Amino acid sequence: MITHLTVSLPKPPATAYPIWIGADLLENCSKWMPTNVSTVVIITDHHVKKLYAKRLDHHLKKAGYNTLLLSFPAGEKSKTARTKSKIEEKMLTAGCDRHSLILAMGGGVVGDLAGFIAATYMRGISYIQLPTTFLAMIDSAVGGKTGIDTPQGKNLIGAFWQPIAVIADTQCLKTLPKQHMINGLIEAIKIFLLCDVKSLTDVQENLDLILSQDVSILNNIIHRAVTLKATIVINDEKDKGQRAILNFGHTIGHALEHLTDYKHLHGYAVALGLLVEAKIAQLLNVLAEEHYVFIKRLLNRLNIESSALKQFDVHEIIQCTQTDKKKQDGVIPYVLINALGSVYTANNRFAHPVPESIVQQAFLDTIED
Ligand SMILES: NC(=O)c1ccc[n+]([C@@H]2O[C@H](COP(=O)([O-])OP(=O)(O)OC[C@H]3O[C@@H](n4cnc5c(N)ncnc54)[C@H](O)[C@@H]3O)[C@@H](O)[C@H]2O)c1
């Protein structure tokens, strides 16, 4: 099964790009590539290079393209200015010009980094996202947020730069370890918690099938999550309003990732963040306890236990959230849900200032639950 949707961005200059989801799409990916390309630069990590990128490079060479295959060590620790400039150096040395096309092949780390290179190389060149993790297919490959981490925090340097296509070949998920499936599923659960209770209950009912990688269920989840994300991005491409809701769970999640030096997967940190941030909504009487319990039980089934928060000092977490880009007038705003599949809005705001004492209490209560 192959599904397709289009992200149409209205802001001038109006642009639109296709998202393709299905099995065995990579073999035909040149179909979606522009014809006037000087060099196709495949950017990937060492792991995905062996699994898929070498084969893609071979296909493209056979099809007559001039290609350059560049890779870096897998993992979040590579999402840095240093890796970015090393790759740029290699592209410059190889003579890549403004008509080069980047193929960002890999998980969210590759997508964010290669997308940022595309945004700045010769003041911006085209790129296609070829996500190979569940997380990247569900979330990071869509929406045009690109960037790198710095010692001060995650994604603090970056750009909005939309791909010209996203091609999610679900066949790649066959080699993805279970914990990475869970990692991606958390981002799907997040977006369903925000705006789609039906898909949320579908996940709850079909959890075993999802984890056993049933192809048609995975395709449906990716399609649904990406459609929701694309709708939000179309309304607010540059993250000035509604797009802020996608940050649900991420204020605390990013702090946990930073404090553990990116030892845990992004989705795992976000899952703990979802619990604490849902608890904040409960403490503020915005979210009913039964809904908090639903979230907790669902995450428990994915082996996410709030007791994991015991290792952290709440003051350090709060301190760490202070570098969040979403900070407004010195205050960190939190996204609150007021029911499963529904975001609390007030005064035209999608995220709300929360007293530090409530964040602290929510953290301690989440551990106790
Ligand atoms: N731009 C956005 O909107 C956005 C949204 C969410 C997350 N992110 C970012 O995404 C990143 C996390 O992405 P991730 O979880 O995909 O991590 P990742 O890119 O580090 O990939 C995880 C691991 O899976 C391996 N891998 C990739 N594809 C594989 C496959 N098909 N089979 C086997 N192994 C495979 C990789 O080599 C890596 O070791 C974070 O940096 C996060 O900030 C960005």
PDBQT file of the ligand as one rigid body, heavy atoms in Angstrom, charges set to zero:
ROOT
HETATM    1  N1  LIG A 401      12.778  18.412  13.110  1.00  0.00    +0.000 N 
HETATM    2  C1  LIG A 401      11.779  18.005  13.842  1.00  0.00    +0.000 C 
HETATM    3  O1  LIG A 401      10.642  18.466  13.682  1.00  0.00    +0.000 OA
HETATM    4  C2  LIG A 401      12.004  16.929  14.880  1.00  0.00    +0.000 A 
HETATM    5  C3  LIG A 401      10.906  16.333  15.512  1.00  0.00    +0.000 A 
HETATM    6  C4  LIG A 401      11.146  15.291  16.416  1.00  0.00    +0.000 A 
HETATM    7  C5  LIG A 401      12.457  14.896  16.688  1.00  0.00    +0.000 A 
HETATM    8  N2  LIG A 401      13.499  15.514  16.066  1.00  0.00    +0.000 N 
HETATM    9  C6  LIG A 401      14.879  15.097  16.308  1.00  0.00    +0.000 C 
HETATM   10  O2  LIG A 401      15.035  13.756  15.864  1.00  0.00    +0.000 OA
HETATM   11  C7  LIG A 401      16.164  13.192  16.554  1.00  0.00    +0.000 C 
HETATM   12  C8  LIG A 401      15.862  11.770  16.967  1.00  0.00    +0.000 C 
HETATM   13  O3  LIG A 401      15.623  11.011  15.799  1.00  0.00    +0.000 OA
HETATM   14  P1  LIG A 401      15.734   9.413  15.813  1.00  0.00    +0.000 P 
HETATM   15  O4  LIG A 401      15.061   8.897  17.014  1.00  0.00    +0.000 OA
HETATM   16  O5  LIG A 401      15.295   8.954  14.486  1.00  0.00    +0.000 OA
HETATM   17  O6  LIG A 401      17.277   9.150  16.089  1.00  0.00    +0.000 OA
HETATM   18  P2  LIG A 401      18.544   8.831  15.149  1.00  0.00    +0.000 P 
HETATM   19  O7  LIG A 401      18.512   9.647  13.933  1.00  0.00    +0.000 OA
HETATM   20  O8  LIG A 401      19.730   8.948  16.043  1.00  0.00    +0.000 OA
HETATM   21  O9  LIG A 401      18.335   7.306  14.750  1.00  0.00    +0.000 OA
HETATM   22  C9  LIG A 401      18.342   6.331  15.753  1.00  0.00    +0.000 C 
HETATM   23  C10 LIG A 401      19.274   5.154  15.434  1.00  0.00    +0.000 C 
HETATM   24  O10 LIG A 401      18.618   4.318  14.499  1.00  0.00    +0.000 OA
HETATM   25  C11 LIG A 401      19.519   3.963  13.463  1.00  0.00    +0.000 C 
HETATM   26  N3  LIG A 401      18.695   3.698  12.285  1.00  0.00    +0.000 N 
HETATM   27  C12 LIG A 401      18.121   4.586  11.452  1.00  0.00    +0.000 A 
HETATM   28  N4  LIG A 401      17.329   3.964  10.574  1.00  0.00    +0.000 NA
HETATM   29  C13 LIG A 401      17.423   2.641  10.843  1.00  0.00    +0.000 A 
HETATM   30  C14 LIG A 401      16.823   1.487  10.288  1.00  0.00    +0.000 A 
HETATM   31  N5  LIG A 401      15.935   1.563   9.311  1.00  0.00    +0.000 N 
HETATM   32  N6  LIG A 401      17.134   0.283  10.808  1.00  0.00    +0.000 NA
HETATM   33  C15 LIG A 401      18.002   0.181  11.859  1.00  0.00    +0.000 A 
HETATM   34  N7  LIG A 401      18.573   1.240  12.439  1.00  0.00    +0.000 NA
HETATM   35  C16 LIG A 401      18.288   2.460  11.937  1.00  0.00    +0.000 A 
HETATM   36  C17 LIG A 401      20.447   5.142  13.353  1.00  0.00    +0.000 C 
HETATM   37  O11 LIG A 401      21.658   4.786  12.754  1.00  0.00    +0.000 OA
HETATM   38  C18 LIG A 401      20.610   5.526  14.823  1.00  0.00    +0.000 C 
HETATM   39  O12 LIG A 401      21.601   4.725  15.405  1.00  0.00    +0.000 OA
HETATM   40  C19 LIG A 401      16.464  14.119  17.714  1.00  0.00    +0.000 C 
HETATM   41  O13 LIG A 401      17.635  14.864  17.432  1.00  0.00    +0.000 OA
HETATM   42  C20 LIG A 401      15.274  15.061  17.760  1.00  0.00    +0.000 C 
HETATM   43  O14 LIG A 401      15.599  16.336  18.253  1.00  0.00    +0.000 OA
HETATM   44  C21 LIG A 401      13.288  16.520  15.171  1.00  0.00    +0.000 A 
ENDROOT
TORSDOF 0
